[in-house]
């Protein structure tokens, strides 16, 4: 078991903020003697399946997550860009499905310049 695991990592799927390719991330993880790695792209989980499969093939424990844009309330539509980043990691398959649901809602119900979530959405998850 490694003494350190990166839990806040962006890939090329984190538009405008990540340039690391999933394969290279996993290679660097192994080269650094680590046995686990998280993927927490901004606002979406587009690379999750590719990341999961590549980690499993390389013997690295995949930790799936997302860096969400948390706002006080989705009801507030002021045009301002006030939000906080919130790192969310899935503990298990239920957590993974919760993250998928949250990112979908963030894009369909909460989108205003970014795919946003609020505490009410978080509380509604299983």
Phi and psi in radians as a Rosetta constraint file:
Dihedral C 1 N 2 CA 2 C 2 CIRCULARHARMONIC -1.317 0.35
Dihedral N 2 CA 2 C 2 N 3 CIRCULARHARMONIC 2.707 0.35
Dihedral C 2 N 3 CA 3 C 3 CIRCULARHARMONIC -1.451 0.35
Dihedral N 3 CA 3 C 3 N 4 CIRCULARHARMONIC -0.224 0.35
Dihedral C 3 N 4 CA 4 C 4 CIRCULARHARMONIC -2.495 0.35
Dihedral N 4 CA 4 C 4 N 5 CIRCULARHARMONIC 2.463 0.35
Dihedral C 4 N 5 CA 5 C 5 CIRCULARHARMONIC -2.394 0.35
Dihedral N 5 CA 5 C 5 N 6 CIRCULARHARMONIC 2.269 0.35
Dihedral C 5 N 6 CA 6 C 6 CIRCULARHARMONIC -1.277 0.35
Dihedral N 6 CA 6 C 6 N 7 CIRCULARHARMONIC 2.118 0.35
Dihedral C 6 N 7 CA 7 C 7 CIRCULARHARMONIC -1.900 0.35
Dihedral N 7 CA 7 C 7 N 8 CIRCULARHARMONIC -0.040 0.35
Dihedral C 7 N 8 CA 8 C 8 CIRCULARHARMONIC -2.331 0.35
Dihedral N 8 CA 8 C 8 N 9 CIRCULARHARMONIC 1.537 0.35
Dihedral C 8 N 9 CA 9 C 9 CIRCULARHARMONIC -2.268 0.35
Dihedral N 9 CA 9 C 9 N 10 CIRCULARHARMONIC 2.311 0.35
Dihedral C 9 N 10 CA 10 C 10 CIRCULARHARMONIC -1.871 0.35
Dihedral N 10 CA 10 C 10 N 11 CIRCULARHARMONIC 2.493 0.35
Dihedral C 10 N 11 CA 11 C 11 CIRCULARHARMONIC -1.940 0.35
Dihedral N 11 CA 11 C 11 N 12 CIRCULARHARMONIC -3.004 0.35
Dihedral C 11 N 12 CA 12 C 12 CIRCULARHARMONIC -1.114 0.35
Dihedral N 12 CA 12 C 12 N 13 CIRCULARHARMONIC -0.225 0.35
Dihedral C 12 N 13 CA 13 C 13 CIRCULARHARMONIC -1.429 0.35
Dihedral N 13 CA 13 C 13 N 14 CIRCULARHARMONIC -0.159 0.35
Dihedral C 13 N 14 CA 14 C 14 CIRCULARHARMONIC -1.596 0.35
Dihedral N 14 CA 14 C 14 N 15 CIRCULARHARMONIC 1.490 0.35
Dihedral C 14 N 15 CA 15 C 15 CIRCULARHARMONIC -0.964 0.35
Dihedral N 15 CA 15 C 15 N 16 CIRCULARHARMONIC 2.384 0.35
Dihedral C 15 N 16 CA 16 C 16 CIRCULARHARMONIC 1.161 0.35
Dihedral N 16 CA 16 C 16 N 17 CIRCULARHARMONIC 0.071 0.35
Dihedral C 16 N 17 CA 17 C 17 CIRCULARHARMONIC -2.390 0.35
Dihedral N 17 CA 17 C 17 N 18 CIRCULARHARMONIC -0.220 0.35
Dihedral C 17 N 18 CA 18 C 18 CIRCULARHARMONIC -2.319 0.35
Dihedral N 18 CA 18 C 18 N 19 CIRCULARHARMONIC 2.484 0.35
Dihedral C 18 N 19 CA 19 C 19 CIRCULARHARMONIC -2.264 0.35
Dihedral N 19 CA 19 C 19 N 20 CIRCULARHARMONIC -0.070 0.35
Dihedral C 19 N 20 CA 20 C 20 CIRCULARHARMONIC -1.302 0.35
Dihedral N 20 CA 20 C 20 N 21 CIRCULARHARMONIC 2.307 0.35
Dihedral C 20 N 21 CA 21 C 21 CIRCULARHARMONIC -1.418 0.35
Dihedral N 21 CA 21 C 21 N 22 CIRCULARHARMONIC 2.503 0.35
Dihedral C 21 N 22 CA 22 C 22 CIRCULARHARMONIC -1.005 0.35
Dihedral N 22 CA 22 C 22 N 23 CIRCULARHARMONIC -0.796 0.35
Dihedral C 22 N 23 CA 23 C 23 CIRCULARHARMONIC -1.009 0.35
Dihedral N 23 CA 23 C 23 N 24 CIRCULARHARMONIC -0.766 0.35
Dihedral C 23 N 24 CA 24 C 24 CIRCULARHARMONIC -1.189 0.35
Dihedral N 24 CA 24 C 24 N 25 CIRCULARHARMONIC -0.631 0.35
Dihedral C 24 N 25 CA 25 C 25 CIRCULARHARMONIC -1.038 0.35
Dihedral N 25 CA 25 C 25 N 26 CIRCULARHARMONIC -0.765 0.35
Dihedral C 25 N 26 CA 26 C 26 CIRCULARHARMONIC -1.209 0.35
Dihedral N 26 CA 26 C 26 N 27 CIRCULARHARMONIC -0.706 0.35
Dihedral C 26 N 27 CA 27 C 27 CIRCULARHARMONIC -1.046 0.35
Dihedral N 27 CA 27 C 27 N 28 CIRCULARHARMONIC -0.762 0.35
Dihedral C 27 N 28 CA 28 C 28 CIRCULARHARMONIC -1.162 0.35
Dihedral N 28 CA 28 C 28 N 29 CIRCULARHARMONIC -0.621 0.35
Dihedral C 28 N 29 CA 29 C 29 CIRCULARHARMONIC -1.082 0.35
Dihedral N 29 CA 29 C 29 N 30 CIRCULARHARMONIC -0.860 0.35
Dihedral C 29 N 30 CA 30 C 30 CIRCULARHARMONIC -1.124 0.35
Dihedral N 30 CA 30 C 30 N 31 CIRCULARHARMONIC -0.736 0.35
Dihedral C 30 N 31 CA 31 C 31 CIRCULARHARMONIC -1.096 0.35
Dihedral N 31 CA 31 C 31 N 32 CIRCULARHARMONIC -0.521 0.35
Dihedral C 31 N 32 CA 32 C 32 CIRCULARHARMONIC -1.477 0.35
Dihedral N 32 CA 32 C 32 N 33 CIRCULARHARMONIC 0.054 0.35
Dihedral C 32 N 33 CA 33 C 33 CIRCULARHARMONIC 1.362 0.35
Dihedral N 33 CA 33 C 33 N 34 CIRCULARHARMONIC 0.277 0.35
Dihedral C 33 N 34 CA 34 C 34 CIRCULARHARMONIC -1.639 0.35
Dihedral N 34 CA 34 C 34 N 35 CIRCULARHARMONIC 2.648 0.35
Dihedral C 34 N 35 CA 35 C 35 CIRCULARHARMONIC -2.024 0.35
Dihedral N 35 CA 35 C 35 N 36 CIRCULARHARMONIC 0.125 0.35
Dihedral C 35 N 36 CA 36 C 36 CIRCULARHARMONIC -2.579 0.35
Dihedral N 36 CA 36 C 36 N 37 CIRCULARHARMONIC 2.740 0.35
Dihedral C 36 N 37 CA 37 C 37 CIRCULARHARMONIC -2.728 0.35
Dihedral N 37 CA 37 C 37 N 38 CIRCULARHARMONIC 2.447 0.35
Dihedral C 37 N 38 CA 38 C 38 CIRCULARHARMONIC -1.812 0.35
Dihedral N 38 CA 38 C 38 N 39 CIRCULARHARMONIC 2.649 0.35
Dihedral C 38 N 39 CA 39 C 39 CIRCULARHARMONIC -2.112 0.35
Dihedral N 39 CA 39 C 39 N 40 CIRCULARHARMONIC 2.058 0.35
Dihedral C 39 N 40 CA 40 C 40 CIRCULARHARMONIC -2.333 0.35
Dihedral N 40 CA 40 C 40 N 41 CIRCULARHARMONIC 1.142 0.35
Dihedral C 40 N 41 CA 41 C 41 CIRCULARHARMONIC -1.169 0.35
Dihedral N 41 CA 41 C 41 N 42 CIRCULARHARMONIC 2.747 0.35
Dihedral C 41 N 42 CA 42 C 42 CIRCULARHARMONIC -1.184 0.35
Dihedral N 42 CA 42 C 42 N 43 CIRCULARHARMONIC 2.086 0.35
Dihedral C 42 N 43 CA 43 C 43 CIRCULARHARMONIC 1.169 0.35
Dihedral N 43 CA 43 C 43 N 44 CIRCULARHARMONIC -0.049 0.35
Dihedral C 43 N 44 CA 44 C 44 CIRCULARHARMONIC -2.676 0.35
Dihedral N 44 CA 44 C 44 N 45 CIRCULARHARMONIC 2.865 0.35
Dihedral C 44 N 45 CA 45 C 45 CIRCULARHARMONIC -2.157 0.35
Dihedral N 45 CA 45 C 45 N 46 CIRCULARHARMONIC 0.650 0.35
Dihedral C 45 N 46 CA 46 C 46 CIRCULARHARMONIC -1.084 0.35
Dihedral N 46 CA 46 C 46 N 47 CIRCULARHARMONIC -0.541 0.35
Dihedral C 46 N 47 CA 47 C 47 CIRCULARHARMONIC -1.666 0.35
Dihedral N 47 CA 47 C 47 N 48 CIRCULARHARMONIC 0.072 0.35
Dihedral C 47 N 48 CA 48 C 48 CIRCULARHARMONIC -1.030 0.35
Dihedral N 48 CA 48 C 48 N 49 CIRCULARHARMONIC -0.804 0.35
Dihedral C 48 N 49 CA 49 C 49 CIRCULARHARMONIC -1.204 0.35
Dihedral N 49 CA 49 C 49 N 50 CIRCULARHARMONIC -0.788 0.35
Dihedral C 49 N 50 CA 50 C 50 CIRCULARHARMONIC -1.023 0.35
Dihedral N 50 CA 50 C 50 N 51 CIRCULARHARMONIC -0.786 0.35
Dihedral C 50 N 51 CA 51 C 51 CIRCULARHARMONIC -1.070 0.35
Dihedral N 51 CA 51 C 51 N 52 CIRCULARHARMONIC -0.832 0.35
Dihedral C 51 N 52 CA 52 C 52 CIRCULARHARMONIC -1.033 0.35
Dihedral N 52 CA 52 C 52 N 53 CIRCULARHARMONIC -0.873 0.35
Dihedral C 52 N 53 CA 53 C 53 CIRCULARHARMONIC -1.109 0.35
Dihedral N 53 CA 53 C 53 N 54 CIRCULARHARMONIC -0.738 0.35
Dihedral C 53 N 54 CA 54 C 54 CIRCULARHARMONIC -1.156 0.35
Dihedral N 54 CA 54 C 54 N 55 CIRCULARHARMONIC -0.694 0.35
Dihedral C 54 N 55 CA 55 C 55 CIRCULARHARMONIC -1.108 0.35
Dihedral N 55 CA 55 C 55 N 56 CIRCULARHARMONIC -0.831 0.35
Dihedral C 55 N 56 CA 56 C 56 CIRCULARHARMONIC -1.037 0.35
Dihedral N 56 CA 56 C 56 N 57 CIRCULARHARMONIC -0.759 0.35
Dihedral C 56 N 57 CA 57 C 57 CIRCULARHARMONIC -1.113 0.35
Dihedral N 57 CA 57 C 57 N 58 CIRCULARHARMONIC -0.523 0.35
Dihedral C 57 N 58 CA 58 C 58 CIRCULARHARMONIC -1.644 0.35
Dihedral N 58 CA 58 C 58 N 59 CIRCULARHARMONIC -0.037 0.35
Dihedral C 58 N 59 CA 59 C 59 CIRCULARHARMONIC 1.352 0.35
Dihedral N 59 CA 59 C 59 N 60 CIRCULARHARMONIC 0.457 0.35
Dihedral C 59 N 60 CA 60 C 60 CIRCULARHARMONIC -1.913 0.35
Dihedral N 60 CA 60 C 60 N 61 CIRCULARHARMONIC 2.359 0.35
Dihedral C 60 N 61 CA 61 C 61 CIRCULARHARMONIC -1.289 0.35
Dihedral N 61 CA 61 C 61 N 62 CIRCULARHARMONIC 2.082 0.35
Dihedral C 61 N 62 CA 62 C 62 CIRCULARHARMONIC -1.471 0.35
Dihedral N 62 CA 62 C 62 N 63 CIRCULARHARMONIC 2.377 0.35
Dihedral C 62 N 63 CA 63 C 63 CIRCULARHARMONIC -2.074 0.35
Dihedral N 63 CA 63 C 63 N 64 CIRCULARHARMONIC 1.995 0.35
Dihedral C 63 N 64 CA 64 C 64 CIRCULARHARMONIC -1.608 0.35
Dihedral N 64 CA 64 C 64 N 65 CIRCULARHARMONIC 2.420 0.35
Dihedral C 64 N 65 CA 65 C 65 CIRCULARHARMONIC -2.817 0.35
Dihedral N 65 CA 65 C 65 N 66 CIRCULARHARMONIC -3.001 0.35
Dihedral C 65 N 66 CA 66 C 66 CIRCULARHARMONIC -2.702 0.35
Dihedral N 66 CA 66 C 66 N 67 CIRCULARHARMONIC 2.575 0.35
Dihedral C 66 N 67 CA 67 C 67 CIRCULARHARMONIC -1.743 0.35
Dihedral N 67 CA 67 C 67 N 68 CIRCULARHARMONIC 1.848 0.35
Dihedral C 67 N 68 CA 68 C 68 CIRCULARHARMONIC -1.566 0.35
Dihedral N 68 CA 68 C 68 N 69 CIRCULARHARMONIC 2.816 0.35
Dihedral C 68 N 69 CA 69 C 69 CIRCULARHARMONIC -1.791 0.35
Dihedral N 69 CA 69 C 69 N 70 CIRCULARHARMONIC 1.812 0.35
Dihedral C 69 N 70 CA 70 C 70 CIRCULARHARMONIC -1.631 0.35
Dihedral N 70 CA 70 C 70 N 71 CIRCULARHARMONIC 2.216 0.35
Dihedral C 70 N 71 CA 71 C 71 CIRCULARHARMONIC -2.078 0.35
Dihedral N 71 CA 71 C 71 N 72 CIRCULARHARMONIC 2.757 0.35
Dihedral C 71 N 72 CA 72 C 72 CIRCULARHARMONIC -1.025 0.35
Dihedral N 72 CA 72 C 72 N 73 CIRCULARHARMONIC -0.708 0.35
Dihedral C 72 N 73 CA 73 C 73 CIRCULARHARMONIC -2.759 0.35
Dihedral N 73 CA 73 C 73 N 74 CIRCULARHARMONIC 2.401 0.35
Dihedral C 73 N 74 CA 74 C 74 CIRCULARHARMONIC -1.259 0.35
Dihedral N 74 CA 74 C 74 N 75 CIRCULARHARMONIC -0.294 0.35
Dihedral C 74 N 75 CA 75 C 75 CIRCULARHARMONIC -1.191 0.35
Dihedral N 75 CA 75 C 75 N 76 CIRCULARHARMONIC -0.481 0.35
Dihedral C 75 N 76 CA 76 C 76 CIRCULARHARMONIC -1.389 0.35
Dihedral N 76 CA 76 C 76 N 77 CIRCULARHARMONIC 1.999 0.35
Dihedral C 76 N 77 CA 77 C 77 CIRCULARHARMONIC -2.173 0.35
Dihedral N 77 CA 77 C 77 N 78 CIRCULARHARMONIC 1.297 0.35
Dihedral C 77 N 78 CA 78 C 78 CIRCULARHARMONIC -1.642 0.35
Dihedral N 78 CA 78 C 78 N 79 CIRCULARHARMONIC -0.185 0.35
Dihedral C 78 N 79 CA 79 C 79 CIRCULARHARMONIC 1.538 0.35
Dihedral N 79 CA 79 C 79 N 80 CIRCULARHARMONIC -0.124 0.35
Dihedral C 79 N 80 CA 80 C 80 CIRCULARHARMONIC -1.374 0.35
Dihedral N 80 CA 80 C 80 N 81 CIRCULARHARMONIC 2.796 0.35
Dihedral C 80 N 81 CA 81 C 81 CIRCULARHARMONIC -1.846 0.35
Dihedral N 81 CA 81 C 81 N 82 CIRCULARHARMONIC 0.835 0.35
Dihedral C 81 N 82 CA 82 C 82 CIRCULARHARMONIC -1.576 0.35
Dihedral N 82 CA 82 C 82 N 83 CIRCULARHARMONIC 1.973 0.35
Dihedral C 82 N 83 CA 83 C 83 CIRCULARHARMONIC -2.747 0.35
Dihedral N 83 CA 83 C 83 N 84 CIRCULARHARMONIC 2.861 0.35
Dihedral C 83 N 84 CA 84 C 84 CIRCULARHARMONIC -2.113 0.35
Dihedral N 84 CA 84 C 84 N 85 CIRCULARHARMONIC 2.637 0.35
Dihedral C 84 N 85 CA 85 C 85 CIRCULARHARMONIC -1.485 0.35
Dihedral N 85 CA 85 C 85 N 86 CIRCULARHARMONIC 2.396 0.35
Dihedral C 85 N 86 CA 86 C 86 CIRCULARHARMONIC -2.290 0.35
Dihedral N 86 CA 86 C 86 N 87 CIRCULARHARMONIC 2.085 0.35
Dihedral C 86 N 87 CA 87 C 87 CIRCULARHARMONIC -1.493 0.35
Dihedral N 87 CA 87 C 87 N 88 CIRCULARHARMONIC 2.147 0.35
Dihedral C 87 N 88 CA 88 C 88 CIRCULARHARMONIC -2.096 0.35
Dihedral N 88 CA 88 C 88 N 89 CIRCULARHARMONIC 2.228 0.35
Dihedral C 88 N 89 CA 89 C 89 CIRCULARHARMONIC -2.104 0.35
Dihedral N 89 CA 89 C 89 N 90 CIRCULARHARMONIC 2.451 0.35
Dihedral C 89 N 90 CA 90 C 90 CIRCULARHARMONIC -1.495 0.35
Dihedral N 90 CA 90 C 90 N 91 CIRCULARHARMONIC 2.242 0.35
Dihedral C 90 N 91 CA 91 C 91 CIRCULARHARMONIC -1.429 0.35
Dihedral N 91 CA 91 C 91 N 92 CIRCULARHARMONIC -0.576 0.35
Dihedral C 91 N 92 CA 92 C 92 CIRCULARHARMONIC -2.724 0.35
Dihedral N 92 CA 92 C 92 N 93 CIRCULARHARMONIC -2.925 0.35
Dihedral C 92 N 93 CA 93 C 93 CIRCULARHARMONIC -1.134 0.35
Dihedral N 93 CA 93 C 93 N 94 CIRCULARHARMONIC -0.623 0.35
Dihedral C 93 N 94 CA 94 C 94 CIRCULARHARMONIC -1.083 0.35
Dihedral N 94 CA 94 C 94 N 95 CIRCULARHARMONIC -0.773 0.35
Dihedral C 94 N 95 CA 95 C 95 CIRCULARHARMONIC -1.095 0.35
Dihedral N 95 CA 95 C 95 N 96 CIRCULARHARMONIC -0.686 0.35
Dihedral C 95 N 96 CA 96 C 96 CIRCULARHARMONIC -1.068 0.35
Dihedral N 96 CA 96 C 96 N 97 CIRCULARHARMONIC -0.785 0.35
Dihedral C 96 N 97 CA 97 C 97 CIRCULARHARMONIC -1.152 0.35
Dihedral N 97 CA 97 C 97 N 98 CIRCULARHARMONIC -0.620 0.35
Dihedral C 97 N 98 CA 98 C 98 CIRCULARHARMONIC -1.086 0.35
Dihedral N 98 CA 98 C 98 N 99 CIRCULARHARMONIC -0.745 0.35
Dihedral C 98 N 99 CA 99 C 99 CIRCULARHARMONIC -1.138 0.35
Dihedral N 99 CA 99 C 99 N 100 CIRCULARHARMONIC -0.697 0.35
Dihedral C 99 N 100 CA 100 C 100 CIRCULARHARMONIC -1.069 0.35
Dihedral N 100 CA 100 C 100 N 101 CIRCULARHARMONIC -0.764 0.35
Dihedral C 100 N 101 CA 101 C 101 CIRCULARHARMONIC -1.111 0.35
Dihedral N 101 CA 101 C 101 N 102 CIRCULARHARMONIC -0.777 0.35
Dihedral C 101 N 102 CA 102 C 102 CIRCULARHARMONIC -1.085 0.35
Dihedral N 102 CA 102 C 102 N 103 CIRCULARHARMONIC -0.767 0.35
Dihedral C 102 N 103 CA 103 C 103 CIRCULARHARMONIC -1.198 0.35
Dihedral N 103 CA 103 C 103 N 104 CIRCULARHARMONIC -0.596 0.35
Dihedral C 103 N 104 CA 104 C 104 CIRCULARHARMONIC -1.130 0.35
Dihedral N 104 CA 104 C 104 N 105 CIRCULARHARMONIC -0.819 0.35
Dihedral C 104 N 105 CA 105 C 105 CIRCULARHARMONIC -1.110 0.35
Dihedral N 105 CA 105 C 105 N 106 CIRCULARHARMONIC -0.661 0.35
Dihedral C 105 N 106 CA 106 C 106 CIRCULARHARMONIC -1.068 0.35
Dihedral N 106 CA 106 C 106 N 107 CIRCULARHARMONIC -0.633 0.35
Dihedral C 106 N 107 CA 107 C 107 CIRCULARHARMONIC -1.429 0.35
Dihedral N 107 CA 107 C 107 N 108 CIRCULARHARMONIC -0.566 0.35
Dihedral C 107 N 108 CA 108 C 108 CIRCULARHARMONIC -1.662 0.35
Dihedral N 108 CA 108 C 108 N 109 CIRCULARHARMONIC -0.585 0.35
Dihedral C 108 N 109 CA 109 C 109 CIRCULARHARMONIC -1.924 0.35
Dihedral N 109 CA 109 C 109 N 110 CIRCULARHARMONIC -0.504 0.35
Dihedral C 109 N 110 CA 110 C 110 CIRCULARHARMONIC -1.867 0.35
Dihedral N 110 CA 110 C 110 N 111 CIRCULARHARMONIC 0.025 0.35
Dihedral C 110 N 111 CA 111 C 111 CIRCULARHARMONIC -1.203 0.35
Dihedral N 111 CA 111 C 111 N 112 CIRCULARHARMONIC 2.134 0.35
Dihedral C 111 N 112 CA 112 C 112 CIRCULARHARMONIC -2.683 0.35
Dihedral N 112 CA 112 C 112 N 113 CIRCULARHARMONIC 1.639 0.35
Dihedral C 112 N 113 CA 113 C 113 CIRCULARHARMONIC 1.247 0.35
Dihedral N 113 CA 113 C 113 N 114 CIRCULARHARMONIC -0.459 0.35
Dihedral C 113 N 114 CA 114 C 114 CIRCULARHARMONIC -2.615 0.35
Dihedral N 114 CA 114 C 114 N 115 CIRCULARHARMONIC 2.770 0.35
Dihedral C 114 N 115 CA 115 C 115 CIRCULARHARMONIC -1.357 0.35
Dihedral N 115 CA 115 C 115 N 116 CIRCULARHARMONIC 1.741 0.35
Dihedral C 115 N 116 CA 116 C 116 CIRCULARHARMONIC -1.723 0.35
Dihedral N 116 CA 116 C 116 N 117 CIRCULARHARMONIC 2.674 0.35
Dihedral C 116 N 117 CA 117 C 117 CIRCULARHARMONIC -2.262 0.35
Dihedral N 117 CA 117 C 117 N 118 CIRCULARHARMONIC 2.849 0.35
Dihedral C 117 N 118 CA 118 C 118 CIRCULARHARMONIC -2.304 0.35
Dihedral N 118 CA 118 C 118 N 119 CIRCULARHARMONIC 3.043 0.35
Dihedral C 118 N 119 CA 119 C 119 CIRCULARHARMONIC -1.111 0.35
Dihedral N 119 CA 119 C 119 N 120 CIRCULARHARMONIC -0.548 0.35
Dihedral C 119 N 120 CA 120 C 120 CIRCULARHARMONIC -1.080 0.35
Dihedral N 120 CA 120 C 120 N 121 CIRCULARHARMONIC -0.762 0.35
Dihedral C 120 N 121 CA 121 C 121 CIRCULARHARMONIC -1.084 0.35
Dihedral N 121 CA 121 C 121 N 122 CIRCULARHARMONIC -0.718 0.35
Dihedral C 121 N 122 CA 122 C 122 CIRCULARHARMONIC -1.091 0.35
Dihedral N 122 CA 122 C 122 N 123 CIRCULARHARMONIC -0.762 0.35
Dihedral C 122 N 123 CA 123 C 123 CIRCULARHARMONIC -1.147 0.35
Dihedral N 123 CA 123 C 123 N 124 CIRCULARHARMONIC -0.451 0.35
Dihedral C 123 N 124 CA 124 C 124 CIRCULARHARMONIC -1.366 0.35
Dihedral N 124 CA 124 C 124 N 125 CIRCULARHARMONIC -0.157 0.35
Dihedral C 124 N 125 CA 125 C 125 CIRCULARHARMONIC -1.391 0.35
Dihedral N 125 CA 125 C 125 N 126 CIRCULARHARMONIC 2.723 0.35
